[in-house]
Amino acid sequence: MVGRSAIVIAHRLYTVRELDRILVFAAGRIVEDGSHDRLLAIDDGHYRRLFERQPEQRRRKPPDPHNCATAVIR
């Protein structure tokens, strides 16, 4: 989706792994902001803790962005 923005709300973190920017909310506030790799690098980060609780997600491939509902919303 070059030149476009999409808002994705996800509980399964494999859904957002390929996004350019991920915002992590806690208690209604943004507590972390960055790419998947950057957020995983935060030792005691919210995103990392959530990701580690979903071990099956690490093995899954991210969805094809051309086959997602967001790709058809204009």
PDB file of N, CA, C and O in Angstrom, chain B, residues numbered from 101:
ATOM      1  N   MET B 101       0.836  -1.184   0.000  1.00  0.00           N
ATOM      2  CA  MET B 101       0.000   0.000   0.000  1.00  0.00           C
ATOM      3  C   MET B 101       0.882   1.248   0.000  1.00  0.00           C
ATOM      4  O   MET B 101       0.829   2.049   0.933  1.00  0.00           O
ATOM      5  N   VAL B 102       1.660   1.404  -1.007  1.00  0.00           N
ATOM      6  CA  VAL B 102       2.558   2.538  -1.128  1.00  0.00           C
ATOM      7  C   VAL B 102       1.757   3.828  -1.200  1.00  0.00           C
ATOM      8  O   VAL B 102       0.784   3.924  -1.949  1.00  0.00           O
ATOM      9  N   GLY B 103       2.170   4.817  -0.420  1.00  0.00           N
ATOM     10  CA  GLY B 103       1.500   6.104  -0.443  1.00  0.00           C
ATOM     11  C   GLY B 103       0.181   6.132   0.292  1.00  0.00           C
ATOM     12  O   GLY B 103      -0.600   7.072   0.141  1.00  0.00           O
ATOM     13  N   ARG B 104      -0.075   5.109   1.088  1.00  0.00           N
ATOM     14  CA  ARG B 104      -1.337   5.030   1.830  1.00  0.00           C
ATOM     15  C   ARG B 104      -1.060   4.639   3.267  1.00  0.00           C
ATOM     16  O   ARG B 104      -0.014   4.077   3.591  1.00  0.00           O
ATOM     17  N   SER B 105      -2.000   4.943   4.099  1.00  0.00           N
ATOM     18  CA  SER B 105      -1.921   4.538   5.503  1.00  0.00           C
ATOM     19  C   SER B 105      -3.092   3.632   5.817  1.00  0.00           C
ATOM     20  O   SER B 105      -4.170   3.761   5.237  1.00  0.00           O
ATOM     21  N   ALA B 106      -2.872   2.726   6.728  1.00  0.00           N
ATOM     22  CA  ALA B 106      -3.938   1.829   7.183  1.00  0.00           C
ATOM     23  C   ALA B 106      -3.822   1.684   8.686  1.00  0.00           C
ATOM     24  O   ALA B 106      -2.718   1.661   9.231  1.00  0.00           O
ATOM     25  N   ILE B 107      -4.942   1.587   9.346  1.00  0.00           N
ATOM     26  CA  ILE B 107      -4.964   1.322  10.780  1.00  0.00           C
ATOM     27  C   ILE B 107      -5.355  -0.134  10.944  1.00  0.00           C
ATOM     28  O   ILE B 107      -6.401  -0.570  10.462  1.00  0.00           O
ATOM     29  N   VAL B 108      -4.505  -0.879  11.629  1.00  0.00           N
ATOM     30  CA  VAL B 108      -4.740  -2.302  11.860  1.00  0.00           C
ATOM     31  C   VAL B 108      -4.779  -2.518  13.361  1.00  0.00           C
ATOM     32  O   VAL B 108      -3.836  -2.160  14.067  1.00  0.00           O
ATOM     33  N   ILE B 109      -5.851  -3.093  13.847  1.00  0.00           N
ATOM     34  CA  ILE B 109      -5.949  -3.455  15.261  1.00  0.00           C
ATOM     35  C   ILE B 109      -5.822  -4.963  15.317  1.00  0.00           C
ATOM     36  O   ILE B 109      -6.597  -5.685  14.690  1.00  0.00           O
ATOM     37  N   ALA B 110      -4.829  -5.440  16.079  1.00  0.00           N
ATOM     38  CA  ALA B 110      -4.549  -6.872  16.053  1.00  0.00           C
ATOM     39  C   ALA B 110      -4.177  -7.397  17.429  1.00  0.00           C
ATOM     40  O   ALA B 110      -3.516  -6.716  18.213  1.00  0.00           O
ATOM     41  N   HIS B 111      -4.609  -8.604  17.705  1.00  0.00           N
ATOM     42  CA  HIS B 111      -4.175  -9.328  18.896  1.00  0.00           C
ATOM     43  C   HIS B 111      -3.153 -10.384  18.509  1.00  0.00           C
ATOM     44  O   HIS B 111      -2.296 -10.746  19.314  1.00  0.00           O
ATOM     45  N   ARG B 112      -3.239 -10.870  17.300  1.00  0.00           N
ATOM     46  CA  ARG B 112      -2.249 -11.827  16.785  1.00  0.00           C
ATOM     47  C   ARG B 112      -1.135 -11.016  16.143  1.00  0.00           C
ATOM     48  O   ARG B 112      -1.313 -10.433  15.074  1.00  0.00           O
ATOM     49  N   LEU B 113      -0.004 -10.986  16.796  1.00  0.00           N
ATOM     50  CA  LEU B 113       1.046 -10.065  16.385  1.00  0.00           C
ATOM     51  C   LEU B 113       1.672 -10.401  15.043  1.00  0.00           C
ATOM     52  O   LEU B 113       2.302  -9.539  14.431  1.00  0.00           O
ATOM     53  N   TYR B 114       1.516 -11.642  14.564  1.00  0.00           N
ATOM     54  CA  TYR B 114       2.047 -11.939  13.229  1.00  0.00           C
ATOM     55  C   TYR B 114       1.356 -11.076  12.180  1.00  0.00           C
ATOM     56  O   TYR B 114       1.897 -10.859  11.096  1.00  0.00           O
ATOM     57  N   THR B 115       0.173 -10.590  12.496  1.00  0.00           N
ATOM     58  CA  THR B 115      -0.584  -9.743  11.579  1.00  0.00           C
ATOM     59  C   THR B 115       0.134  -8.426  11.301  1.00  0.00           C
ATOM     60  O   THR B 115      -0.004  -7.869  10.212  1.00  0.00           O
ATOM     61  N   VAL B 116       0.897  -7.920  12.270  1.00  0.00           N
ATOM     62  CA  VAL B 116       1.508  -6.594  12.127  1.00  0.00           C
ATOM     63  C   VAL B 116       3.019  -6.632  11.924  1.00  0.00           C
ATOM     64  O   VAL B 116       3.653  -5.580  11.838  1.00  0.00           O
ATOM     65  N   ARG B 117       3.599  -7.815  11.847  1.00  0.00           N
ATOM     66  CA  ARG B 117       5.066  -7.930  11.791  1.00  0.00           C
ATOM     67  C   ARG B 117       5.704  -7.172  10.638  1.00  0.00           C
ATOM     68  O   ARG B 117       6.818  -6.670  10.786  1.00  0.00           O
ATOM     69  N   GLU B 118       5.049  -7.075   9.521  1.00  0.00           N
ATOM     70  CA  GLU B 118       5.640  -6.439   8.342  1.00  0.00           C
ATOM     71  C   GLU B 118       5.291  -4.955   8.197  1.00  0.00           C
ATOM     72  O   GLU B 118       5.701  -4.319   7.226  1.00  0.00           O
ATOM     73  N   LEU B 119       4.552  -4.407   9.138  1.00  0.00           N
ATOM     74  CA  LEU B 119       4.178  -2.996   9.034  1.00  0.00           C
ATOM     75  C   LEU B 119       5.384  -2.099   9.286  1.00  0.00           C
ATOM     76  O   LEU B 119       6.304  -2.473  10.013  1.00  0.00           O
ATOM     77  N   ASP B 120       5.374  -0.917   8.684  1.00  0.00           N
ATOM     78  CA  ASP B 120       6.474   0.037   8.870  1.00  0.00           C
ATOM     79  C   ASP B 120       6.502   0.599  10.282  1.00  0.00           C
ATOM     80  O   ASP B 120       7.568   0.839  10.848  1.00  0.00           O
ATOM     81  N   ARG B 121       5.314   0.805  10.842  1.00  0.00           N
ATOM     82  CA  ARG B 121       5.231   1.447  12.153  1.00  0.00           C
ATOM     83  C   ARG B 121       4.131   0.784  12.965  1.00  0.00           C
ATOM     84  O   ARG B 121       3.010   0.602  12.491  1.00  0.00           O
ATOM     85  N   ILE B 122       4.471   0.426  14.194  1.00  0.00           N
ATOM     86  CA  ILE B 122       3.527  -0.211  15.109  1.00  0.00           C
ATOM     87  C   ILE B 122       3.422   0.667  16.347  1.00  0.00           C
ATOM     88  O   ILE B 122       4.436   1.046  16.933  1.00  0.00           O
ATOM     89  N   LEU B 123       2.204   0.987  16.741  1.00  0.00           N
ATOM     90  CA  LEU B 123       1.960   1.732  17.976  1.00  0.00           C
ATOM     91  C   LEU B 123       1.404   0.759  18.996  1.00  0.00           C
ATOM     92  O   LEU B 123       0.473   0.010  18.701  1.00  0.00           O
ATOM     93  N   VAL B 124       1.967   0.765  20.190  1.00  0.00           N
ATOM     94  CA  VAL B 124       1.507  -0.113  21.265  1.00  0.00           C
ATOM     95  C   VAL B 124       0.802   0.756  22.296  1.00  0.00           C
ATOM     96  O   VAL B 124       1.374   1.716  22.813  1.00  0.00           O
ATOM     97  N   PHE B 125      -0.438   0.410  22.586  1.00  0.00           N
ATOM     98  CA  PHE B 125      -1.233   1.156  23.552  1.00  0.00           C
ATOM     99  C   PHE B 125      -1.333   0.384  24.858  1.00  0.00           C
ATOM    100  O   PHE B 125      -1.409  -0.844  24.859  1.00  0.00           O
ATOM    101  N   ALA B 126      -1.334   1.110  25.967  1.00  0.00           N
ATOM    102  CA  ALA B 126      -1.603   0.542  27.290  1.00  0.00           C
ATOM    103  C   ALA B 126      -2.363   1.605  28.072  1.00  0.00           C
ATOM    104  O   ALA B 126      -1.938   2.758  28.138  1.00  0.00           O
ATOM    105  N   ALA B 127      -3.465   1.222  28.649  1.00  0.00           N
ATOM    106  CA  ALA B 127      -4.310   2.140  29.419  1.00  0.00           C
ATOM    107  C   ALA B 127      -4.666   3.390  28.606  1.00  0.00           C
ATOM    108  O   ALA B 127      -4.702   4.499  29.141  1.00  0.00           O
ATOM    109  N   GLY B 128      -4.929   3.197  27.311  1.00  0.00           N
ATOM    110  CA  GLY B 128      -5.370   4.297  26.467  1.00  0.00           C
ATOM    111  C   GLY B 128      -4.279   5.233  25.990  1.00  0.00           C
ATOM    112  O   GLY B 128      -4.576   6.262  25.382  1.00  0.00           O
ATOM    113  N   ARG B 129      -3.025   4.902  26.249  1.00  0.00           N
ATOM    114  CA  ARG B 129      -1.908   5.759  25.840  1.00  0.00           C
ATOM    115  C   ARG B 129      -0.919   4.981  24.982  1.00  0.00           C
ATOM    116  O   ARG B 129      -0.767   3.769  25.131  1.00  0.00           O
ATOM    117  N   ILE B 130      -0.257   5.689  24.093  1.00  0.00           N
ATOM    118  CA  ILE B 130       0.805   5.065  23.305  1.00  0.00           C
ATOM    119  C   ILE B 130       2.020   4.913  24.210  1.00  0.00           C
ATOM    120  O   ILE B 130       2.545   5.897  24.733  1.00  0.00           O
ATOM    121  N   VAL B 131       2.463   3.668  24.390  1.00  0.00           N
ATOM    122  CA  VAL B 131       3.607   3.410  25.263  1.00  0.00           C
ATOM    123  C   VAL B 131       4.850   2.984  24.484  1.00  0.00           C
ATOM    124  O   VAL B 131       5.963   3.055  25.005  1.00  0.00           O
ATOM    125  N   GLU B 132       4.667   2.542  23.241  1.00  0.00           N
ATOM    126  CA  GLU B 132       5.797   2.161  22.390  1.00  0.00           C
ATOM    127  C   GLU B 132       5.443   2.450  20.941  1.00  0.00           C
ATOM    128  O   GLU B 132       4.274   2.440  20.554  1.00  0.00           O
ATOM    129  N   ASP B 133       6.474   2.707  20.151  1.00  0.00           N
ATOM    130  CA  ASP B 133       6.282   3.085  18.754  1.00  0.00           C
ATOM    131  C   ASP B 133       7.520   2.641  17.983  1.00  0.00           C
ATOM    132  O   ASP B 133       8.642   2.997  18.343  1.00  0.00           O
ATOM    133  N   GLY B 134       7.314   1.868  16.929  1.00  0.00           N
ATOM    134  CA  GLY B 134       8.455   1.457  16.120  1.00  0.00           C
ATOM    135  C   GLY B 134       8.119   0.276  15.235  1.00  0.00           C
ATOM    136  O   GLY B 134       6.963  -0.137  15.141  1.00  0.00           O
ATOM    137  N   SER B 135       9.133  -0.261  14.589  1.00  0.00           N
ATOM    138  CA  SER B 135       8.962  -1.450  13.755  1.00  0.00           C
ATOM    139  C   SER B 135       8.931  -2.691  14.645  1.00  0.00           C
ATOM    140  O   SER B 135       9.239  -2.619  15.834  1.00  0.00           O
ATOM    141  N   HIS B 136       8.563  -3.808  14.069  1.00  0.00           N
ATOM    142  CA  HIS B 136       8.535  -5.079  14.792  1.00  0.00           C
ATOM    143  C   HIS B 136       9.904  -5.365  15.419  1.00  0.00           C
ATOM    144  O   HIS B 136       9.992  -5.678  16.606  1.00  0.00           O
ATOM    145  N   ASP B 137      10.961  -5.257  14.623  1.00  0.00           N
ATOM    146  CA  ASP B 137      12.306  -5.549  15.131  1.00  0.00           C
ATOM    147  C   ASP B 137      12.726  -4.582  16.231  1.00  0.00           C
ATOM    148  O   ASP B 137      13.321  -4.992  17.228  1.00  0.00           O
ATOM    149  N   ARG B 138      12.420  -3.309  16.054  1.00  0.00           N
ATOM    150  CA  ARG B 138      12.784  -2.315  17.069  1.00  0.00           C
ATOM    151  C   ARG B 138      12.044  -2.587  18.376  1.00  0.00           C
ATOM    152  O   ARG B 138      12.634  -2.502  19.453  1.00  0.00           O
ATOM    153  N   LEU B 139      10.763  -2.913  18.286  1.00  0.00           N
ATOM    154  CA  LEU B 139       9.979  -3.164  19.495  1.00  0.00           C
ATOM    155  C   LEU B 139      10.425  -4.443  20.192  1.00  0.00           C
ATOM    156  O   LEU B 139      10.397  -4.512  21.421  1.00  0.00           O
ATOM    157  N   LEU B 140      10.831  -5.447  19.441  1.00  0.00           N
ATOM    158  CA  LEU B 140      11.341  -6.678  20.058  1.00  0.00           C
ATOM    159  C   LEU B 140      12.666  -6.439  20.773  1.00  0.00           C
ATOM    160  O   LEU B 140      13.010  -7.179  21.694  1.00  0.00           O
ATOM    161  N   ALA B 141      13.406  -5.425  20.364  1.00  0.00           N
ATOM    162  CA  ALA B 141      14.710  -5.131  20.968  1.00  0.00           C
ATOM    163  C   ALA B 141      14.591  -4.464  22.337  1.00  0.00           C
ATOM    164  O   ALA B 141      15.588  -4.348  23.050  1.00  0.00           O
ATOM    165  N   ILE B 142      13.404  -4.028  22.713  1.00  0.00           N
ATOM    166  CA  ILE B 142      13.205  -3.397  24.025  1.00  0.00           C
ATOM    167  C   ILE B 142      13.072  -4.511  25.057  1.00  0.00           C
ATOM    168  O   ILE B 142      12.085  -5.248  25.059  1.00  0.00           O
ATOM    169  N   ASP B 143      14.073  -4.632  25.938  1.00  0.00           N
ATOM    170  CA  ASP B 143      14.156  -5.764  26.868  1.00  0.00           C
ATOM    171  C   ASP B 143      12.881  -6.006  27.674  1.00  0.00           C
ATOM    172  O   ASP B 143      12.415  -7.143  27.756  1.00  0.00           O
ATOM    173  N   ASP B 144      12.319  -4.974  28.261  1.00  0.00           N
ATOM    174  CA  ASP B 144      11.131  -5.149  29.095  1.00  0.00           C
ATOM    175  C   ASP B 144       9.920  -4.452  28.463  1.00  0.00           C
ATOM    176  O   ASP B 144       9.071  -3.901  29.164  1.00  0.00           O
ATOM    177  N   GLY B 145       9.858  -4.487  27.136  1.00  0.00           N
ATOM    178  CA  GLY B 145       8.803  -3.777  26.432  1.00  0.00           C
ATOM    179  C   GLY B 145       7.476  -4.517  26.430  1.00  0.00           C
ATOM    180  O   GLY B 145       7.430  -5.741  26.546  1.00  0.00           O
ATOM    181  N   HIS B 146       6.408  -3.761  26.297  1.00  0.00           N
ATOM    182  CA  HIS B 146       5.058  -4.330  26.222  1.00  0.00           C
ATOM    183  C   HIS B 146       4.928  -5.262  25.015  1.00  0.00           C
ATOM    184  O   HIS B 146       4.440  -6.385  25.139  1.00  0.00           O
ATOM    185  N   TYR B 147       5.371  -4.784  23.846  1.00  0.00           N
ATOM    186  CA  TYR B 147       5.256  -5.566  22.613  1.00  0.00           C
ATOM    187  C   TYR B 147       6.026  -6.876  22.741  1.00  0.00           C
ATOM    188  O   TYR B 147       5.522  -7.940  22.381  1.00  0.00           O
ATOM    189  N   ARG B 148       7.234  -6.792  23.249  1.00  0.00           N
ATOM    190  CA  ARG B 148       8.051  -8.007  23.391  1.00  0.00           C
ATOM    191  C   ARG B 148       7.387  -9.015  24.324  1.00  0.00           C
ATOM    192  O   ARG B 148       7.364 -10.212  24.036  1.00  0.00           O
ATOM    193  N   ARG B 149       6.847  -8.531  25.440  1.00  0.00           N
ATOM    194  CA  ARG B 149       6.165  -9.442  26.377  1.00  0.00           C
ATOM    195  C   ARG B 149       4.961 -10.101  25.711  1.00  0.00           C
ATOM    196  O   ARG B 149       4.743 -11.302  25.872  1.00  0.00           O
ATOM    197  N   LEU B 150       4.188  -9.331  24.971  1.00  0.00           N
ATOM    198  CA  LEU B 150       3.039  -9.903  24.260  1.00  0.00           C
ATOM    199  C   LEU B 150       3.493 -10.919  23.222  1.00  0.00           C
ATOM    200  O   LEU B 150       2.901 -11.991  23.091  1.00  0.00           O
ATOM    201  N   PHE B 151       4.540 -10.580  22.488  1.00  0.00           N
ATOM    202  CA  PHE B 151       5.053 -11.477  21.450  1.00  0.00           C
ATOM    203  C   PHE B 151       5.545 -12.788  22.056  1.00  0.00           C
ATOM    204  O   PHE B 151       5.313 -13.860  21.498  1.00  0.00           O
ATOM    205  N   GLU B 152       6.219 -12.701  23.191  1.00  0.00           N
ATOM    206  CA  GLU B 152       6.734 -13.910  23.843  1.00  0.00           C
ATOM    207  C   GLU B 152       5.621 -14.791  24.396  1.00  0.00           C
ATOM    208  O   GLU B 152       5.819 -15.991  24.583  1.00  0.00           O
ATOM    209  N   ARG B 153       4.467 -14.217  24.657  1.00  0.00           N
ATOM    210  CA  ARG B 153       3.311 -15.000  25.122  1.00  0.00           C
ATOM    211  C   ARG B 153       2.614 -15.712  23.968  1.00  0.00           C
ATOM    212  O   ARG B 153       1.730 -16.538  24.192  1.00  0.00           O
ATOM    213  N   GLN B 154       2.999 -15.402  22.758  1.00  0.00           N
ATOM    214  CA  GLN B 154       2.385 -15.999  21.579  1.00  0.00           C
ATOM    215  C   GLN B 154       3.441 -16.770  20.793  1.00  0.00           C
ATOM    216  O   GLN B 154       3.727 -16.421  19.648  1.00  0.00           O
ATOM    217  N   PRO B 155       4.023 -17.810  21.385  1.00  0.00           N
ATOM    218  CA  PRO B 155       5.128 -18.500  20.703  1.00  0.00           C
ATOM    219  C   PRO B 155       4.742 -19.076  19.345  1.00  0.00           C
ATOM    220  O   PRO B 155       5.586 -19.158  18.453  1.00  0.00           O
ATOM    221  N   GLU B 156       3.495 -19.474  19.172  1.00  0.00           N
ATOM    222  CA  GLU B 156       3.083 -20.018  17.873  1.00  0.00           C
ATOM    223  C   GLU B 156       3.123 -18.943  16.792  1.00  0.00           C
ATOM    224  O   GLU B 156       3.234 -19.264  15.609  1.00  0.00           O
ATOM    225  N   GLN B 157       3.036 -17.684  17.179  1.00  0.00           N
ATOM    226  CA  GLN B 157       3.042 -16.596  16.208  1.00  0.00           C
ATOM    227  C   GLN B 157       4.415 -16.432  15.566  1.00  0.00           C
ATOM    228  O   GLN B 157       4.510 -15.963  14.431  1.00  0.00           O
ATOM    229  N   ARG B 158       5.468 -16.805  16.261  1.00  0.00           N
ATOM    230  CA  ARG B 158       6.819 -16.639  15.722  1.00  0.00           C
ATOM    231  C   ARG B 158       7.056 -17.524  14.511  1.00  0.00           C
ATOM    232  O   ARG B 158       7.876 -17.200  13.651  1.00  0.00           O
ATOM    233  N   ARG B 159       6.348 -18.627  14.441  1.00  0.00           N
ATOM    234  CA  ARG B 159       6.544 -19.566  13.336  1.00  0.00           C
ATOM    235  C   ARG B 159       5.672 -19.244  12.126  1.00  0.00           C
ATOM    236  O   ARG B 159       5.933 -19.729  11.025  1.00  0.00           O
ATOM    237  N   ARG B 160       4.658 -18.445  12.322  1.00  0.00           N
ATOM    238  CA  ARG B 160       3.734 -18.143  11.223  1.00  0.00           C
ATOM    239  C   ARG B 160       4.314 -17.084  10.302  1.00  0.00           C
ATOM    240  O   ARG B 160       5.024 -16.178  10.737  1.00  0.00           O
ATOM    241  N   LYS B 161       4.005 -17.215   9.045  1.00  0.00           N
ATOM    242  CA  LYS B 161       4.411 -16.195   8.094  1.00  0.00           C
ATOM    243  C   LYS B 161       3.387 -15.068   8.151  1.00  0.00           C
ATOM    244  O   LYS B 161       2.196 -15.324   8.328  1.00  0.00           O
ATOM    245  N   PRO B 162       3.836 -13.825   8.005  1.00  0.00           N
ATOM    246  CA  PRO B 162       2.885 -12.716   7.976  1.00  0.00           C
ATOM    247  C   PRO B 162       1.943 -12.862   6.786  1.00  0.00           C
ATOM    248  O   PRO B 162       2.313 -13.454   5.772  1.00  0.00           O
ATOM    249  N   PRO B 163       0.729 -12.327   6.903  1.00  0.00           N
ATOM    250  CA  PRO B 163      -0.216 -12.435   5.791  1.00  0.00           C
ATOM    251  C   PRO B 163       0.264 -11.634   4.588  1.00  0.00           C
ATOM    252  O   PRO B 163       1.009 -10.665   4.728  1.00  0.00           O
ATOM    253  N   ASP B 164      -0.167 -12.045   3.426  1.00  0.00           N
ATOM    254  CA  ASP B 164       0.141 -11.322   2.198  1.00  0.00           C
ATOM    255  C   ASP B 164      -0.625 -10.002   2.223  1.00  0.00           C
ATOM    256  O   ASP B 164      -1.855 -10.014   2.261  1.00  0.00           O
ATOM    257  N   PRO B 165       0.074  -8.859   2.202  1.00  0.00           N
ATOM    258  CA  PRO B 165      -0.629  -7.573   2.294  1.00  0.00           C
ATOM    259  C   PRO B 165      -1.563  -7.321   1.122  1.00  0.00           C
ATOM    260  O   PRO B 165      -2.465  -6.489   1.223  1.00  0.00           O
ATOM    261  N   HIS B 166      -1.367  -8.020   0.015  1.00  0.00           N
ATOM    262  CA  HIS B 166      -2.243  -7.847  -1.144  1.00  0.00           C
ATOM    263  C   HIS B 166      -3.510  -8.682  -1.024  1.00  0.00           C
ATOM    264  O   HIS B 166      -4.423  -8.561  -1.841  1.00  0.00           O
ATOM    265  N   ASN B 167      -3.561  -9.522  -0.011  1.00  0.00           N
ATOM    266  CA  ASN B 167      -4.709 -10.396   0.176  1.00  0.00           C
ATOM    267  C   ASN B 167      -5.445 -10.069   1.476  1.00  0.00           C
ATOM    268  O   ASN B 167      -6.235 -10.881   1.958  1.00  0.00           O
ATOM    269  N   CYS B 168      -5.195  -8.903   2.041  1.00  0.00           N
ATOM    270  CA  CYS B 168      -5.834  -8.493   3.296  1.00  0.00           C
ATOM    271  C   CYS B 168      -7.018  -7.587   2.999  1.00  0.00           C
ATOM    272  O   CYS B 168      -7.095  -6.968   1.938  1.00  0.00           O
ATOM    273  N   ALA B 169      -7.928  -7.519   3.942  1.00  0.00           N
ATOM    274  CA  ALA B 169      -9.092  -6.644   3.783  1.00  0.00           C
ATOM    275  C   ALA B 169      -8.665  -5.197   3.610  1.00  0.00           C
ATOM    276  O   ALA B 169      -9.310  -4.443   2.882  1.00  0.00           O
ATOM    277  N   THR B 170      -7.575  -4.798   4.276  1.00  0.00           N
ATOM    278  CA  THR B 170      -7.138  -3.405   4.163  1.00  0.00           C
ATOM    279  C   THR B 170      -6.715  -3.054   2.746  1.00  0.00           C
ATOM    280  O   THR B 170      -6.759  -1.887   2.358  1.00  0.00           O
ATOM    281  N   ALA B 171      -6.307  -4.044   1.976  1.00  0.00           N
ATOM    282  CA  ALA B 171      -5.877  -3.773   0.607  1.00  0.00           C
ATOM    283  C   ALA B 171      -7.051  -3.412  -0.300  1.00  0.00           C
ATOM    284  O   ALA B 171      -6.857  -2.797  -1.349  1.00  0.00           O
ATOM    285  N   VAL B 172      -8.254  -3.785   0.090  1.00  0.00           N
ATOM    286  CA  VAL B 172      -9.405  -3.486  -0.755  1.00  0.00           C
ATOM    287  C   VAL B 172     -10.185  -2.274  -0.273  1.00  0.00           C
ATOM    288  O   VAL B 172     -11.079  -1.800  -0.974  1.00  0.00           O
ATOM    289  N   ILE B 173      -9.868  -1.773   0.892  1.00  0.00           N
ATOM    290  CA  ILE B 173     -10.544  -0.577   1.401  1.00  0.00           C
ATOM    291  C   ILE B 173      -9.885   0.644   0.773  1.00  0.00           C
ATOM    292  O   ILE B 173      -8.668   0.804   0.859  1.00  0.00           O
ATOM    293  N   ARG B 174     -10.646   1.470   0.170  1.00  0.00           N
ATOM    294  CA  ARG B 174     -10.092   2.660  -0.491  1.00  0.00           C
ATOM    295  C   ARG B 174     -10.678   3.910   0.112  1.00  0.00           C
ATOM    296  O   ARG B 174     -10.338   5.016  -0.308  1.00  0.00           O
TER     297      ARG B 174
END
